[in-house]
């Protein structure tokens, strides 16, 4: 028997946009629009009554905006929420990242009209994101403390013993729920941090600059988008842009960025695995890898490669993850030296340094 179609709630103050998004979903066979709301108040009422699998949420709306509606829903009845907005207006992008901070899973650009050249790409991105987020099982924050499963424990015991070598570089990978986790960690680190940090966060194309701006405002560290050949200094954070893998190499006593445009047999570009594997190869035990909340398994293979080379490896624990897919995959492979609650990751970093 075929599965029932995914139930989608469309929230946007524009009747034209609601009609446009509803028509796109109507052309699929695995999703159906079960309701439309013109503002956040109506969205909350319909979400309670209709119990959608996923919500397509605009941000700038009258009466109650998408940020306030997201906060309410995530506190009262967590549901997968995708922020669907225009990246042409900075105010909307900034509000979208505040909604991610409140618990939304992803942000994508509203697909343009059908006569625009980028319509097919934006349409597919919108539909693919809805499908993926609809299948996410949100992890409540009052779950049980993680324990290593038996299979992972065996790999854990087989891993090389950890030696206390101070890391020279930190790499962090994240996906769904990652922006808020990154904000929490970076905001708790001091301006005088003695190492550089590289970040791969799965993010819709065109929104990386907004995320960089949002993160930079929360931390005394300097946050910027990674550039080809850039030398990253202590106290600086480079974030992978869209369409290229971020890798790091030694450059004298520093760290150099190399961006790779080849897919490298990865489902993601940028890929957390590719970043972590570059650290395993080029820094060995003098690196720290951290894998945060996110769906899928990107980063698990690379984190294991880092651990096998003697690097320190941390994953965010189930209790504080919005989505435990990526950290869970790393734990199952035995890639995690430590499983750490989100609010303890920054203090753990400082301890290791």
C-alpha positions as CSV (number, residue, x, y, z in Angstrom):
1,X,0.0,0.0,0.0
2,X,1.2,3.5,-0.8
3,X,1.8,6.0,2.0
4,X,-0.7,8.7,2.6
5,X,0.4,12.1,1.2
6,X,2.2,14.5,3.5
7,X,-0.2,17.1,4.9
8,X,1.0,20.7,4.3
9,X,-0.3,23.9,5.9
10,X,0.5,27.0,3.8
11,X,0.9,30.3,5.7
12,X,1.4,33.6,3.9
13,X,-0.4,37.0,3.9
14,X,-0.4,37.1,0.1
15,X,-3.3,35.3,-1.5
16,X,-1.3,35.2,-4.7
17,X,1.7,33.5,-3.0
18,X,-0.6,31.0,-1.2
19,X,-2.2,30.1,-4.6
20,X,1.2,29.8,-6.2
21,X,2.6,27.4,-3.5
22,X,-0.6,25.4,-3.3
23,X,-0.5,24.9,-7.1
24,X,3.1,23.7,-6.9
25,X,2.2,21.1,-4.2
26,X,-0.9,20.1,-6.2
27,X,1.4,18.9,-9.0
28,X,3.1,16.4,-6.7
29,X,1.7,13.0,-5.8
30,X,3.1,12.7,-2.3
31,X,1.9,16.0,-0.7
32,X,-1.4,17.7,-0.3
33,X,-2.3,21.2,1.0
34,X,-4.8,20.7,3.9
35,X,-5.2,24.4,4.8
36,X,-4.2,28.0,4.1
37,X,-3.6,30.8,6.7
38,X,-3.1,34.5,6.0
39,X,-1.4,35.3,9.3
40,X,0.3,33.7,12.4
41,X,-2.9,33.6,14.5
42,X,-4.8,31.7,11.9
43,X,-1.8,29.5,11.4
44,X,-1.8,28.5,15.0
45,X,-5.5,27.7,15.0
46,X,-5.3,25.6,11.9
47,X,-2.2,23.8,13.1
48,X,-4.0,22.7,16.2
49,X,-7.1,21.6,14.3
50,X,-5.6,20.0,11.2
51,X,-2.3,18.6,12.6
52,X,-0.2,19.0,9.5
53,X,3.0,17.1,8.8
54,X,4.8,20.3,7.9
55,X,4.1,24.0,7.8
56,X,5.3,26.4,5.1
57,X,5.6,29.7,7.0
58,X,6.0,33.2,5.8
59,X,7.7,35.7,8.1
60,X,6.3,39.2,7.5
61,X,2.5,39.1,8.1
62,X,-0.1,41.2,9.9
63,X,-1.5,40.6,13.4
64,X,1.0,37.9,14.2
65,X,4.2,37.4,12.2
66,X,5.9,34.1,11.3
67,X,8.5,34.5,14.1
68,X,5.9,34.8,16.8
69,X,3.8,31.9,15.4
70,X,6.9,29.7,15.2
71,X,7.8,30.4,18.8
72,X,4.2,29.6,20.0
73,X,4.0,26.4,18.1
74,X,7.4,25.1,19.1
75,X,6.6,25.8,22.7
76,X,3.1,24.3,22.7
77,X,3.0,21.6,20.0
78,X,6.3,21.2,18.1
79,X,5.7,20.7,14.4
80,X,8.2,20.8,11.5
81,X,8.2,24.4,10.2
82,X,9.9,25.6,7.0
83,X,10.4,29.3,6.7
84,X,9.5,30.3,3.1
85,X,10.4,33.9,2.3
86,X,12.1,36.2,-0.1
87,X,15.9,36.8,0.3
88,X,15.7,40.0,-1.6
89,X,14.7,42.0,1.5
90,X,17.2,42.0,4.3
91,X,14.5,42.5,6.9
92,X,12.8,39.2,5.8
93,X,16.1,37.3,5.9
94,X,16.9,38.6,9.4
95,X,13.5,37.6,10.6
96,X,13.8,34.2,9.0
97,X,17.0,33.5,11.1
98,X,15.2,34.6,14.2
99,X,12.5,32.0,13.4
100,X,15.2,29.4,13.0
101,X,16.4,30.4,16.4
102,X,12.9,29.8,17.7
103,X,12.8,26.3,16.3
104,X,12.0,26.3,12.6
105,X,13.9,23.6,10.8
106,X,14.9,25.3,7.5
107,X,14.6,28.4,5.4
108,X,14.1,28.5,1.6
109,X,13.3,31.2,-0.9
110,X,9.8,31.5,-2.2
111,X,9.8,30.0,-5.7
112,X,9.5,32.7,-8.3
113,X,6.8,32.8,-11.1
114,X,7.0,30.1,-13.7
115,X,8.4,32.5,-16.4
116,X,11.6,33.1,-14.4
117,X,14.7,31.1,-15.5
118,X,15.4,29.9,-12.0
119,X,11.9,28.6,-11.4
120,X,12.6,24.9,-11.8
121,X,15.5,25.0,-9.3
122,X,13.6,27.1,-6.7
123,X,10.5,25.0,-7.1
124,X,12.4,21.7,-6.6
125,X,14.2,23.2,-3.6
126,X,10.9,24.3,-2.0
127,X,9.3,20.9,-2.6
128,X,12.3,18.8,-1.5
129,X,12.7,20.8,1.7
130,X,9.0,20.3,2.6
131,X,9.3,16.6,2.0
132,X,12.5,16.2,4.0
133,X,11.3,18.3,7.0
134,X,7.9,16.7,7.1
135,X,9.6,13.4,7.9
136,X,11.7,14.7,10.7
137,X,10.7,13.4,14.1
138,X,11.3,16.4,16.4
139,X,13.2,15.4,19.6
140,X,11.8,16.9,22.7
141,X,14.3,18.6,25.0
142,X,13.4,16.5,28.0
143,X,14.6,13.2,26.6
144,X,16.8,10.7,28.3
145,X,20.6,11.0,28.6
146,X,22.4,9.2,25.7
147,X,24.2,6.0,26.2
148,X,26.5,4.4,23.6
149,X,24.7,1.4,21.9
150,X,26.5,-1.9,22.0
151,X,27.7,-1.7,18.4
152,X,29.1,1.8,18.9
153,X,30.7,0.8,22.2
154,X,32.7,-1.9,20.4
155,X,33.9,0.7,17.9
156,X,34.5,3.1,20.8
157,X,36.8,0.6,22.4
158,X,38.6,-0.1,19.1
159,X,39.4,3.6,18.5
160,X,42.9,4.8,19.2
161,X,43.5,6.1,22.7
162,X,43.2,9.9,23.1
163,X,46.3,11.8,23.8
164,X,46.2,15.3,25.2
165,X,47.4,17.3,22.2
166,X,46.0,20.8,22.0
167,X,43.9,21.4,18.9
168,X,45.1,23.9,16.4
169,X,41.8,24.2,14.5
170,X,38.1,23.4,15.2
171,X,35.5,22.2,12.6
172,X,31.8,22.2,13.2
173,X,29.1,20.6,11.1
174,X,25.3,21.0,11.4
175,X,22.1,20.8,9.5
176,X,18.4,21.1,10.6
177,X,18.4,23.0,13.9
178,X,22.0,24.0,13.5
179,X,21.8,27.8,13.3
180,X,20.5,28.1,16.8
181,X,23.1,25.5,18.1
182,X,25.9,27.4,16.4
183,X,24.6,30.7,17.9
184,X,24.6,29.1,21.3
185,X,28.2,27.8,21.0
186,X,29.8,30.8,19.3
187,X,28.1,33.2,21.6
188,X,29.7,31.5,24.6
189,X,33.3,31.6,23.3
190,X,35.6,34.5,24.2
191,X,37.2,37.1,21.8
192,X,40.6,35.8,22.6
193,X,40.0,32.2,21.3
194,X,43.4,30.7,20.4
195,X,42.3,28.8,17.3
196,X,40.2,29.4,14.1
197,X,36.9,27.7,13.5
198,X,35.4,26.4,10.3
199,X,31.7,25.7,9.9
200,X,29.6,23.8,7.4
201,X,25.9,24.4,7.9
202,X,23.4,22.9,5.4
203,X,21.6,26.1,4.2
204,X,19.5,27.1,1.2
205,X,21.4,28.9,-1.5
206,X,21.4,32.6,-1.0
207,X,20.9,32.7,2.7
208,X,24.4,32.1,3.9
209,X,25.2,35.8,4.0
210,X,22.2,36.4,6.2
211,X,23.3,33.6,8.6
212,X,26.8,34.9,8.7
213,X,25.5,38.4,9.6
214,X,23.2,36.9,12.2
215,X,26.0,34.8,13.8
216,X,28.5,37.6,13.7
217,X,26.1,39.7,15.8
218,X,26.0,37.1,18.6
219,X,29.6,36.5,19.3
220,X,32.9,38.4,20.0
221,X,34.5,36.2,17.4
222,X,34.7,37.5,13.8
223,X,32.3,35.4,11.6
224,X,32.7,35.6,7.8
225,X,32.0,33.5,4.6
226,X,34.9,31.4,3.6
227,X,37.0,32.7,0.6
228,X,39.3,30.8,-1.7
229,X,42.9,30.9,-0.3
230,X,41.9,32.8,2.8
231,X,44.2,32.4,5.8
232,X,42.0,31.9,8.9
233,X,43.4,33.3,12.1
234,X,42.7,32.5,15.8
235,X,39.4,34.0,16.9
236,X,37.9,33.9,13.4
237,X,35.1,31.7,12.1
238,X,34.7,30.9,8.4
239,X,31.4,29.5,7.2
240,X,31.1,27.5,4.0
241,X,29.1,29.2,1.2
242,X,26.8,27.5,-1.2
243,X,28.0,25.4,-4.1
244,X,31.5,24.5,-2.9
245,X,33.1,22.2,-0.3
246,X,35.1,23.9,2.4
247,X,38.5,22.2,3.2
248,X,41.4,23.4,5.4
249,X,45.1,22.9,5.0
250,X,48.2,23.9,6.9
251,X,49.9,27.2,5.8
252,X,53.0,27.6,7.9
253,X,51.7,28.1,11.4
254,X,48.3,29.1,10.1
255,X,45.2,27.6,8.4
256,X,44.4,28.0,4.7
257,X,40.9,27.7,3.1
258,X,40.6,25.7,-0.2
259,X,37.1,25.6,-1.8
260,X,36.3,22.6,-4.0
261,X,33.6,22.8,-6.6
262,X,33.6,19.1,-7.6
263,X,30.8,17.1,-6.1
264,X,33.3,14.5,-4.7
265,X,30.6,11.8,-4.5
266,X,28.8,13.7,-1.8
267,X,25.0,14.3,-1.5
268,X,25.7,17.7,0.0
269,X,27.7,20.6,-1.2
270,X,29.2,21.9,1.0
271,X,29.6,18.6,2.9
272,X,30.5,18.2,6.6
273,X,32.3,14.9,5.7
274,X,34.6,16.7,3.2
275,X,35.5,19.3,5.8
276,X,36.2,16.7,8.6
277,X,38.2,14.5,6.2
278,X,40.4,17.4,5.3
279,X,41.2,18.0,8.9
280,X,41.9,14.3,9.5
281,X,44.3,14.3,6.6
282,X,46.0,17.6,7.3
283,X,45.9,18.1,11.0
284,X,45.6,14.6,12.5
285,X,45.5,14.7,16.3
286,X,45.8,18.5,16.3
287,X,42.1,19.1,15.5
288,X,38.7,19.1,17.1
289,X,35.6,18.0,15.3
290,X,32.1,18.8,16.5
291,X,28.9,17.4,14.9
292,X,25.6,19.1,15.8
293,X,21.9,18.6,15.3
294,X,20.7,17.7,11.8
295,X,19.0,15.1,9.7
296,X,20.8,12.5,7.6
297,X,24.3,11.2,8.2
298,X,26.6,13.8,6.7
299,X,29.6,14.2,9.0
300,X,29.6,10.8,10.6
301,X,32.1,9.3,8.2
302,X,34.4,12.3,8.4
303,X,34.2,12.5,12.2
304,X,35.2,8.9,12.4
305,X,38.2,9.6,10.2
306,X,39.2,12.4,12.5
307,X,38.9,10.2,15.6
308,X,41.0,7.4,13.9
309,X,43.7,10.0,13.4
310,X,43.7,10.9,17.1
311,X,41.6,14.1,16.9
312,X,39.1,15.1,19.6
313,X,35.5,14.5,18.5
314,X,32.3,15.7,20.1
315,X,28.6,15.3,19.2
316,X,25.6,17.1,20.5
317,X,23.4,14.9,22.7
318,X,19.9,13.7,21.8
319,X,18.3,15.7,24.6
320,X,19.4,19.0,23.2
321,X,19.2,18.2,19.5
322,X,16.3,19.4,17.4
323,X,17.0,16.5,15.1
324,X,19.3,13.7,16.2
325,X,20.1,12.2,12.8
326,X,23.7,13.3,12.1
327,X,24.9,13.0,15.7
328,X,23.1,9.7,16.1
329,X,24.8,8.4,12.9
330,X,28.2,9.4,14.3
331,X,27.5,7.7,17.6
332,X,26.5,4.5,15.9
333,X,29.8,4.5,13.9
334,X,31.9,5.1,17.1
335,X,33.0,8.5,15.9
336,X,32.1,10.3,19.1
337,X,34.7,10.6,21.8
338,X,32.2,12.6,23.9
339,X,28.4,13.1,23.7
340,X,27.8,16.6,25.1
341,X,24.7,18.7,25.8
342,X,24.5,21.9,23.8
343,X,25.1,24.2,26.7
344,X,28.3,22.3,27.6
345,X,29.9,22.3,24.2
346,X,31.6,25.8,24.5
347,X,32.9,25.0,28.0
348,X,34.2,21.7,26.7
349,X,36.0,23.5,23.8
350,X,37.7,25.8,26.3
351,X,38.7,22.9,28.5
352,X,40.3,21.1,25.5
353,X,42.2,24.3,24.5
